[in-house]
Structure formats: C-alpha cells, structure tokens
Amino acid sequence: MTERELWSAARAADHLGLAGTHSARRTLSRWGVQAVAYERGESGRLEARYDAQEVRDKAATRPGRGKRTDLMRKAAAEGTDGVASDA
C-alpha cells in the first residue's frame, strides 16, 4: 500500500491560487476537508497536513470564476435547460 501525499496549508493555498494559509484553512474547512495529520513545521510549531487527493478532488468540483449558478437553479425551477432559444 502506498503512502498518501499530505499537503500543508501553504501547499494547498498554492494549488488553489489563494493568497495565504489562512485563506486555505478557511476554504478547506468550508469544503469539509479535515486535517489528517499534524507535523512540526520549520518554526517548530505543529502544522496541519491535508490529504492532497481530497484537496484536488474538492478543487475540481468547485465552480469556475464567474459561473452563474443562479441561472441553473432558475432553469430547473422553470423546467427548462437554461439555454435561450432563437424561436
């Protein structure tokens, strides 16, 4: 069995394109991604480690910048596919 890859909050922030570790921890918490281990960092303090594959999976399912998810909910309520017709 192979050992899973663990990422620090800084590595997760870099992958997600976030400004810093606080933003990464907040985003991961909101997505329900929990730390799977704690290791001492360079400063000697304990740092959370996150399952890299779980972070990648959650990032892949998030909507893109500017995605209008409200239109899809409106279309579903109206029973249409959300695409305007030329008719």
Backbone torsions as a table, in degrees:
resi	resn	phi	psi	omega
1	MET	NA	132.7	-178.4
2	THR	-85.6	151.5	179.0
3	GLU	-80.2	135.7	-178.6
4	ARG	-76.1	151.2	-179.2
5	GLU	-79.7	130.6	179.3
6	LEU	-113.7	137.5	179.9
7	TRP	-115.1	144.7	171.1
8	SER	-78.5	169.0	177.2
9	ALA	-62.6	-33.6	178.6
10	ALA	-65.5	-41.2	179.1
11	ARG	-68.3	-39.7	177.4
12	ALA	-64.2	-41.7	178.9
13	ALA	-60.8	-42.3	179.0
14	ASP	-62.3	-45.3	-179.8
15	HIS	-64.4	-38.6	-176.9
16	LEU	-84.6	-8.8	-179.3
17	GLY	74.6	32.0	-179.5
18	LEU	-96.4	160.0	-174.1
19	ALA	-69.1	-35.3	-176.2
20	GLY	-162.8	-176.0	-175.7
21	THR	-68.5	-34.0	179.5
22	HIS	-63.6	-43.1	177.8
23	SER	-62.4	-39.9	180.0
24	ALA	-65.7	-46.3	179.4
25	ARG	-61.3	-41.6	179.6
26	ARG	-65.2	-44.2	179.8
27	THR	-64.6	-46.2	180.0
28	LEU	-62.5	-39.1	177.5
29	SER	-63.2	-43.8	179.9
30	ARG	-62.2	-35.1	179.3
31	TRP	-80.7	-8.3	-179.4
32	GLY	85.4	14.9	177.6
33	VAL	-85.1	120.7	-178.5
34	GLN	-106.1	151.3	176.5
35	ALA	-64.1	138.0	-179.9
36	VAL	-103.8	-12.8	179.8
37	ALA	-159.7	164.1	175.8
38	TYR	-131.8	130.1	-179.7
39	GLU	-132.0	154.8	177.2
40	ARG	-74.4	130.5	178.9
41	GLY	-88.3	-169.7	-179.2
42	GLU	-62.5	-31.8	-179.0
43	SER	-80.6	-8.8	-178.3
44	GLY	94.1	-7.1	178.7
45	ARG	-85.2	153.8	176.3
46	LEU	-70.9	135.4	177.9
47	GLU	-126.2	139.1	178.7
48	ALA	-70.4	146.3	174.5
49	ARG	-122.2	136.3	-176.9
50	TYR	-115.4	147.4	177.4
51	ASP	-66.1	117.0	-174.9
52	ALA	-60.5	-39.6	-179.0
53	GLN	-66.7	-37.1	177.6
54	GLU	-65.7	-39.5	177.5
55	VAL	-63.9	-45.0	178.8
56	ARG	-61.0	-43.8	-179.1
57	ASP	-62.8	-44.8	179.9
58	LYS	-66.0	-38.8	179.7
59	ALA	-65.9	-34.9	-178.4
60	ALA	-70.2	-24.9	-177.0
61	THR	-94.9	-3.7	179.9
62	ARG	-77.6	148.6	179.4
63	PRO	-68.5	152.6	179.7
64	GLY	-75.0	169.8	179.1
65	ARG	-61.3	128.0	176.6
66	GLY	81.3	5.4	-179.9
67	LYS	-67.0	127.1	-177.7
68	ARG	-90.4	81.3	-179.8
69	THR	-69.9	-21.0	179.4
70	ASP	-66.9	-29.1	178.8
71	LEU	-68.5	-36.5	179.3
72	MET	-67.9	-39.0	177.4
73	ARG	-65.2	-40.5	179.6
74	LYS	-65.2	-43.2	179.5
75	ALA	-64.3	-39.4	179.1
76	ALA	-65.0	-38.5	179.2
77	ALA	-67.6	-32.8	-179.5
78	GLU	-86.7	-10.9	-179.9
79	GLY	80.1	21.6	177.0
80	THR	-111.2	176.3	180.0
81	ASP	-93.4	0.5	176.8
82	GLY	86.3	1.5	-179.2
83	VAL	-103.4	128.2	179.8
84	ALA	-72.9	143.3	178.3
85	SER	-103.9	159.1	-179.1
86	ASP	-89.1	-1.3	-175.2
87	ALA	-71.7	NA	NA
